[in-house]
Amino acid sequence: MKQPLGQRLRTLAGREHRAALFARWFPRRIDRILLAVVAVVIIAGTVARVDVIGSNDRVSVDEGGYIANADRILEGQQIATYKWAPGTSLMFAAAAVLRGTPRISQATHSHGIAQYSQLVVEFLTLILVAALAWILAGPWAALVAVALMATYEPLIDITRTYLSEPLGALILIATAASICWARKRDLHSLVLAGIVAGLAGLVREDYAVAVAVIMLGLVISGYPSRRAAVGRALLYGLVALAVVTPYVVYASIKEQRFTPIVSAGPHAFFLGTYLPGGGNQFIDISVTAKTVCRHFRKTDPGYCHLPPGDAQGLFALVQSEHPGDSDQAAAQAAAFHNLDKYMLGEPLKFAHMLWNKAWNMWSFPWSGGNSVGGGGLARTTSLFQHQLYSAIAWIGMLLGLVLLRRRWAFVVPVLAMLAIAVLNTFFAITPRDNVRFMPFVFLYGAVGAVTALRLLAKRVGERRARPATA
């Protein structure tokens, strides 16, 4: 049936409006070509992630914790453990509700709802990385950023797991994008950015440091006036705090002690600051194994035969040295003792330990999470690829800090990410901890690298043009 003239005109006007918007964002033919290439890369990266689903032959303790919490949420019961932030478990539970699944399937070689949740998160991250890089530095930056992320093996392999790194990567970039969007907008926009920041804290508790850096950045920017900037920073921080507070209260009541989102912080803090073991969990346990065995030989000889990496005996020893304290309080007291004894008593050695931990975390890729036949982990990711991609991204990001030092949308998010990374060096960290940061590093590294190349090309062009104009 033929449409009425008025409806046809409205349809035509709508098409013209969409065409005008498209031409505004992609005015050149090369932009439209690059947009298509970026879309192809995103699709290819998503296909690569689909391909690894079901190839997990191991479920780690951390993965089991996220699954157990998701199942408890689905059952309407108290969550199983407060050692991990609730965001990933809530995502799994929400996906199960939408799918009509009563439980999360914990299994090796799984094609369950959790893995497809991870796939959706990775897909959204690829899109967000492309969009933000395009806005900050144009289509070439978008292409470089998504190409790095789409083909980076740990980000492909993490899709098959039950871990929090995919959602952690997405929410970190969303936090940066939302505050850059809201910084010079109305208060409603700032409130929305604060909500995103609060949700980030519920996914990874250490993202609270990024909120503090962003608040400081808002104050220093002085927009629209010094007093108003302070007020906007406080509003942003208070909204983020309001989002996490109900869960903090709930967890604190259930744990019967103040629990700032997670309860495992004191233990990881102790392990990460124990200088004799280099702040490495497995070495810490190894160097204290004889002391633990000697202390419990008569009362609890089972601590002399714990498997490698089991910190149960070490923390039993710590608690015995703090009689009357709970396990959490004893670990926290021991961690502060480490700071007093090692950070203040041997500052150079302590700083060297932190540097070594940071270097090891960033210079090695996450193994991929699968096991070998005789136990232990098998590396399924490429060391060469990780170091090549990291070099490109980090050099680009450092160039960006120099060349874009007055651009708030670049400098403040990068400093916020670096603040989180520095905080992490005080805890027991491994190369897996870099996975959630890599999309951010690829994004801002691509922006910095493309900006530097564009500036170099401009200067070369200006030098070549000088003799012709003389």
N, C-alpha and C positions, 0 to 999 in steps of 0.2 A: 504494500500500500504506500502510495506516495506521501511523503511528509508535507505538512503545511509549510507555506513560504516562511512564516515567522520562525518556525522550529529549524528549518534549513539554514536560515541566516544566523541563528544563534549557534548552531553546530559549526558553521563556517567561521564565525567569529571566535569560537573556542579554539578551533584548530589554528587560526592565525595567531591567537594569543600564545598558544603553546609553541608554535614555530618561532615567534618573536623571542620568547624566553630561551629556547634552545639556541637561537642565533646569538643571543646576548652572552650566554655562558660559553658557547663554542663558536666564536665568530670566524675562525679560520678553518680551512679544510684540514690542515694538519691536526688541529685540535679534535676534529670529529674522527679522524683516523686513529689518533692516539686513544680517544675514548673507547673505540671499538677494540683496540689492542688490549687496553686495560681490562675491559670486560672479558675478553678471551682468557687473559692470564688468571683472572679471578675464577672463572669456570674451571680452568685446568687445575688450579690449586685445590679447588673443591673436589674435583674428581680424584685427585691424588689422595685426598683425605678419606674419601669414600672407600678407596681401595684398601686402606690399612685397617679399616674397621673389621674386627674379628680376628686380628692377628696377635692379640695380646695373649701371652702364655703364662702370665703372672698377675696376681692382684696383691698390691703392697698393703702394708698396715695402714698407711694414710688413705688409700683408696677404700679400704674396708671401713674406716671411720666415717668417710663421707656417705657411703652407702647405708651404714647403720643409722646414721642420723636422718637420712632421707626416709628410710622405712619407718622410723619412729614418728616422723612428721605425718606420713601417710596414715599411720594408725591412730593419730591424735594423741600420742603419748609424749612424755618427757624425752628429749633427745638423749642419745646413748652416751655421748661424750662431748665435753666442752674444750677438747684439745685443738679443735679446728674451727675456723670461722664458719658460720652457718650458710653463707650465700650459695655455695655450690650445691649443698644438700637441698636447699630450698628450690633451686633451679631443677634438680632432678625430680623432686617431689611434684613440682608444678607440671613438669612435662608428663609425669606418670598420670596425674589427674586428667590432663587434656587427652591423653591417649587411652584413658580408662583402664590403666594397669594398677593393680593393688600394691605391687612391690617392685623394687629395683632388683633386676637380676644381677647377682654377684657371681660372675663366672669368667673363666678364661675363654678366649675365642668368642667373646660376646658380641652379638649384634643387637644389644638391648637399647632401651629408651635413653639411657645415659650417654651412650656413644653418639646417638643421633642428636642429642642435645649439644654435645661438644661440637658436632659438625655444623650445626646452625650457628653456634657462637663463633666458630672460626670463620664461617662465611660472612657473618656480620662484621667481624673484625677486618677482614680483607676489604669490604666495602667502605668502612669507616676510615681505614688507613688511606685508601685511594682518594676519598673525598677530602679529607683534611690536608693531605699532601698537595692536592690540586689547588685548594684554596690558598695555601701558604706559599706555594712556589710554582704552580702551573702543572701542565700535563706530564712533562718529562719526570718531574719529581714523583708524581702519582705512579707512573709506570715503573720507575726504579724501586719505589717502596713496595708495591704489590708483587713485583717480580722476586724480590728478596724474600718476602714473607711466604709467598705461594710455594716456593721451591725449597725452603729451609726445612731440613729433615726432622729436627725435633718438634717443630710446630705441626708437621704432618703426623708424626708418630703419636703425639700427645692426644690426638683425636680418639684413639682406641682405648684410652684410659678412663678412670673415674676421678681424675685429679682436678685440682682447682685452677691450674695454670691457664687454660683457655679463657675461662670467665674472668680471671684476674687480669689478663692482657686486655680484654675488651673493655672492662670497666675503668682501667687506668687511662686508656686513650679517650674513653667517653668523658672522664673527669676533666681531662685537659681540653677537649673540644667544647664541653658545656660551659666552662668558665671563660674560655676565649670568646665564645658567642655572647655570653651574658655580661661581660666586663663593662661595656659601655651602654648597656640597655637598661630597661626599667627594673624595679625591685622584684617584680614577679619573675623575670628571667633569672635574676640572681638566686631567688628561692629555689627554682627548678635546678639550677647548677648545684646548690647546696644539697638538695635531695640526692642527686647523682653522687656527690662526694660521700654522703652518708652511706649510701648503698655500697660504694666502693669499700668502705671500712668494714662492712658486713661480709664482704667477699675475702678481703685480705686485711687483717687488722693493722699492719704496718703502713697502710695507705693514709693513716691519720697524719703522718708526718708531711705528706704532700699537701694536705689541707692547711697545715700550719704555714708551709712555704707559700702557698697561693695567697693566704690571708696577708702575709707580709708583703707579697708582691702587689696586692691591691692597695695597701697602705702607701707603699713607696710610689706607686703610679700617680697618686694625688688626684685621681679623677672622681668627680668633677671639681672637687676642692679637697683640701687636706682633711677637713673635718668630715666631709661626706665620704671620703675614701675610707676613713677609720670606721664609720658607721656601716658602710657596705661590707667591709671585711668582717666585722663582727656579725652582721646578719648572715653572711655566708657560713661562717664557722658555727654559729648557733643552730642554723638549720641542719647542718651536717651532724652536729651533736644530738639534736632532737631525734634524728632518724635512728641513731645507734643506741640511744639511751634506754628504750624499752627492753631491748635484748640484753644490754649490760645489766640492768636491774634484775631481769629474769634469771640470767646466768649466775649472778652474784647470790641471789636467794637460794637457788638450787645447789650451788657449790658451798654456800655458807661462808663465803669470803668474797671480797671485791674481785670481780673477774672482768677485766677490760676486754671483752669479746671472747678471748681465748684463755684457757687455763694453763697451757703448756709453755707460756712465755718464760717463767722462772727457770725451768729445766734447760731450755734451749739457751737461755742467757748464761747460765752457769757453764754449760759445755762450750759455748762460744768464747768465753773469757778465761778459760783455764789454760794458762800459758804453757805449762809443762807438756800438754798434749797438742799444742798448736791451735787450740780452739776447734779441733776436728773431733766429732763425736766418737768415731771408731778408735782414733789414737788416744783420746782422753780415757776411754774405757780400757784400752790395752795397757797404758802406763800406770793405771791405778789398780789393775787386776790383782796383783800380788798383795797390795795393801788391803783390798777388799777381802781376799781369801784369808789372809792372816787374821783380820779382825773377826770374821764370822766362822772360822774353822771349827770352833767348838759349839757355837750356838746355832749356826745355820750353814752347814757345809755345802748346801746346794748352790750358794753364791760362788763357790770355787769352780763350778762346772757350767756356767752360763754360756750360751752360744755367742760368737763374736758379734759385737754391735749391741748387745743387750745391756742397757744402762741400769737395770733394776738393782744390781748389787752396788753400783756406784752411788745411787741416790739413797739406798738403804744406809750406806756408810755416812753420807751427808746428813741424813736425818738423825743418825745416832750421835753425831757431833753437835746437834742442836736439840737436846732433849726438851720436850714440852711443845715443840713447834710441829705444825702440820707438815706434810710432805712439800707442799707448795711454799710455805713460809721458810722452811729449812733451805730449799733450793735457792730461794730469793736472797736469803741472808748469805749463803755461800757465794752467790754471784757477786754481791756487793763486796764481800771479802776479797774476791778475785780482783775487783777494780782497785780496791785499796792496796792490795799486796803487789799486784803486777802492773796495773796501769799507772799508779802513782809511784810505786816503788821501783819499777823497771820500765820507764816510759818508752825508751828506744826499742827494747825487745818487744814490748806490747804493740807498739806502732808497726813494727816489722811483721808481727804475727797477723795484724789486721790487713796489712798490705798483701801478704801471701794468700790470705783467705779470699780477698777480693780478686786477686789475680787468678787464682785457681777457679773461682766461680765463673769469671767472665771468659777465661781463655780455653776452657774445655766445654764441649757440648754435653747436654744431658744424654745419657746412654741410649735412651729409647724405652727403658723400662722392662724389657723382656729378660728372661733368664737363660742360662746355659744348662746343659744336661746334668752336670755335677754340682749345681748350685751356683749362686752368685749371679751377676748381671752380664749379659752379652751386649757389647756396643753395636748398635744397629745404625748409628748416625755417624756422619763423616767429620772427623777432626779438621781436615783440610777445608771443607766447605764452611764449617763454623768459623774458623779463624779468618778465612778470606772475606766472608760476609761481614764479620765483626769489624775487620780492619776498614772496609769500605764505609760502614755505617758510623763507626766511632770517629774516623777522620772527618767525615762529612759533618757530624754533629759538632765536633770541636771547631771546625771552620765556621759553622753557623753561629756558634757562640761569639766568635770574633766579628764576623761580618754583619750579623743581625743583632748585635748587642743592645740596640735600642728598640728592638721589636719585642714587645711584651709577650705576644703569642708564641714566640719561640723560646725566649730566655727563661721565663718563669716555669713553664711545664718541664723543660729540661732540668732545671735546678731542682724542681720537686722530685723528679725521678731519681736524680743523683742523691738527694737526701735520703730517700727510701733505701737506695743501694748501700749508702754509708751506714745507716742504722743496721742493716742486715749483717754487716761484718762483725757486729758484736754478738751475733747468735751463731748457732751451728748451721752453716750453710754448705750447700753442695752445688755442682753445676746445674742441677734441676732448677735452682732458684733463679737462673737467668732466663728461663723459658718465657715467663710471663712478661719480662721486660723487652724481649727481642722485637716484637712488633712495634713498640714505641721507639726503640733504637733505630730500627729500619726506617720508620716514618720520618723522624727528625734528622737522621743521617742523610736520607735522600734529599730532604729539603735543604740542608746545609750544603751538600755536595753540588746540587744543581745550581744553587745560588752562587757558590764559589766559581763554578765553571762559566756561568752566565757573566759574572763580573770580569773574569779573566778574558773571555771572548770580547767583551765590550772594550776593555783596555787595549787588547791586541788590535782591534779594529780602529780605535782612535789613533794608535801609533802609526798604523799603515796609512791613515788618511792625512796625517800631518804634512808629508812632502808634497802631496797633491794640492794642498791649499796654500802652500808657501809661495 
